[in-house]
Structures are given as C-alpha cells and as structure tokens.
Amino acid sequence: MKRSRIYAAVFIFLSWNVVTYLILNYSHPNRLVEEKISLDTEIGALQEKLQIQATEHDALLQRLERAKLEMQEKENEEDGKKEGDKTGARNDSTPLFLPLPILVLACNRISVQRSLDQLLKYRTSAEQFPIIVSQDCGHGPTAEVIGSYGYKITHLQQPDLSDIDLPKKEAKFKGYYMIARHYKWALGQIFHKFNYSTAIIVEDDLDISPDFFEYFWATRDILITDPSLWCVSAWNDNGKTDMISDDAELLYRTDFFPGLGWMLEKKTWLEMEDKWPKTFWDDWMRHPDQRRDRACIRPEVPRTSTFGRVGVSRGQFFDKHLKFIQHNDKFVPFTKMDLTYLLQENYDEPFVRLVYGSPLMTAVKLLGGEQPNLQAVRIQYRGKENFKSQAKLLGIMDDFKAGVPRTAYRGIISFMFRNRRVYLAPPSDWTGYDLSWN
C-alpha cells in the first residue's frame, strides 16, 4: 500500500512536469515563429550595419591616403621652389600625384576575376591606383569572388535592386536600363563620396595591356589641361590587327566617344549627373548636347579588349566585331614622352595638313593595289551613303552615332589597309557633322 502511494506520487510529479513543459513550450507556437523572425531581422540589420561601416572605413582610408599624397605634393612643390630659387629656374619635374582610381562595374559574372587579376597584376601602386568595384544585381557568387580580394580592392554594392517597370515594347531593353542606373550610382560614389577628381571606368569583361596604367597616368594631365578634351579612352573601334600599325606609341584625338576603358573628370560628371539618361547612356553621351564639340584621346593600338560574349547584347556585336579587337602587348613608357602634341592648339593644323597633303586615291584603286610606293593615301567621301559604301569596301566600321563615324576626328578616319596608312576623309571644305547621319 505504501509502495503504491509512492508510485502514484512519482507519477503525479512527472506528469505535472511534462504538462508544465508542454504549456511553456508549445502553447504559443506563434511566439516561437515571431522570435525567429525577430532574430533574423536583427541579424540582417547587423549585417547591413557592418557593410555600411566597412564602406565608410574604406572611404575614410581613401581620404587619408589622398591627404597624405597631397601633403607630399605640397612638400615637393616647396622643395622645387627652393631648388628653383638656388638655380634661378623653376623645377617642374615632379608629376601630379593625386590618386587615379579605377572603377570596375560588375553584375553577375564571376569572370570578373579575370579582369581583377589583370588590374592587380599590372598596377604599380595601390595608393596611386585604388581599385573600386561597384557591383549591381546582388549576385551572391560574384560577390564572393570580389570579396575574396580583401583589402586589395574596395567592394561597393549598388543598393537599388528594384525591378524596372517598362512598357512591353521596351521590356527587352531592361538590361540597358539597369546598366544606366548602376553607372549613375557608381559614378556618384566615386566623385562625391570618395571625392576623386578623375577616374578610369572599366566593366567586368575587359582584358588590359601591360601599359594600361601608364597610358592613363600620362594622358591625365593632357585631359585636365585642354578644355577641348572630355575623355581619354583605351579603345579603338577599328582596332583589328590588320587595320592598325605596330606603332604602339601613336595616339589620336577623336570626336567619337569610344568607351570600353575610359577616363573622366569630376567636373564633366557634374555637367551630366542631373540629366543622366535612364538607358543607353553611351549613345546619350555621344549626342552634341553632351559632347559639346569636345574630343577624346584614343590609341592606334587598343589598350583593352573584351571577352564579354555573354551580356545584355547577347553576343551579337561580339561575334561580328568585338572578338577581333586585340589589345597592345608591349609596354610603352608614355610618362617619359612629350604628349603635348595632343593639345588641340598643337594637333589640328598639322593633322589636317598631313591628311589633305596625302595623295588622293579611290577605294577601288586601293583594293587593286595600285601605286604601292605610296605609304599614305587619302580616299574622299561625299555624303552618308558614299561613306558607308566605301567603309564596307575597306572593312572598317560604317555606322554613325549622332552623325559621327567611329574613330573620326574632323570627319577623318585613320586606319591601315594592307600596310598602307589610309585617311577616309570628307572634302577639305568640311564644316561639321550631320545629325541626320544615323
């Protein structure tokens, strides 16, 4: 009897504990769900806060580095003045040493690793050439690749990943709308948040030449000095190997905005920022309202080539043209050269004299190999259709943007044809581009 009471007491005790446990843990299942949601929210907020702090720390580091370089520059100027006082001459040998950032625009291609590896391989100084990768699309694997470079680069993530609502007939162009939105945000970060005065812009599908950084560093002072310039580009639209010479030192002025690795000043960005287009930003830049009769510098031998067959254009332009463009594989010491010949006041008259002083020849005779002793010839075009037919015969790009043929300067296209320099040029009384040529 006593033992039965003990068993009963134990049973009641255990039952009470089980019931209590069930009441505490299962009577409010919604509360557990709510607690999990709350915890997830807190974790997300913490991650976002850490990302913001990391970006702010990167920006602070960049500002401190710029301040350091500016102090060094001032010290060098003072030393130069002192030396000049002693010798009676001004010392101009110390170059401008403000950093020149490279902005890499990325989205959802893990092959960005190929571009970043080359940028880091050829970069001579992290302080001189900080690399900032701006990523759109929120693609996790691509973010992991970019993040794997750690302190070697700065990784920004475009915050507006919202869908862009378009009419049905424009839906196929959504990718171009997203690209334009990303460009505006990323350039704003470069010129406002980081407060750089000049920047090189590349996308995540470009190979670069060994002298990529040398080229832009040397031409930056020309860009800043000459108000008739508004960009420097690494690209030549007619840069196929059989259409360029092996003179890797040769640089030109062009009225056509080339893109595909280009340098821009902050003051130019401030002109465009408030009216930046919603799509097709590169064609928009080629319009006279933006170009304003200004030119870009471009090379004879490209300093970039693209491996980006997969993209918003679905590879059509790549297969027909872009894959045949080859970038320079030699190092040219541009910073040791006098590039002032590219200033408009030094360039225009000699260039026009050279072109219109070249013997006149027809495209048919050129194709026939006549007068092989002539190393440079001029082929004249009159009107849009005449230009297009001759360009097709000679194998160069035959399209226009806002009336400007690709690579043209003062209407003149310079290229190589069977080891001869050819100038496809309008009549010498040319007065300007015709906007109806599109």
Beta strands, then each sheet from edge to edge (+ up, - down):
strand 1: 102-106
strand 2: 131-135
strand 3: 154-157
strand 4: 198-203
strand 5: 206-208
strand 6: 229-233
strand 7: 251-254
strand 8: 262-265
strand 9: 295-299
strand 10: 304-306
strand 11: 376-380
strand 12: 400-401
strand 13: 404-405
strand 14: 413-417
strand 15: 420-425
sheet 1: 3+ 2+ 1+ 4+ 8- 6+ 9+ 7-
sheet 2: 5+ 10-
sheet 3: 11+ 15+ 14-
sheet 4: 12+ 13-
end
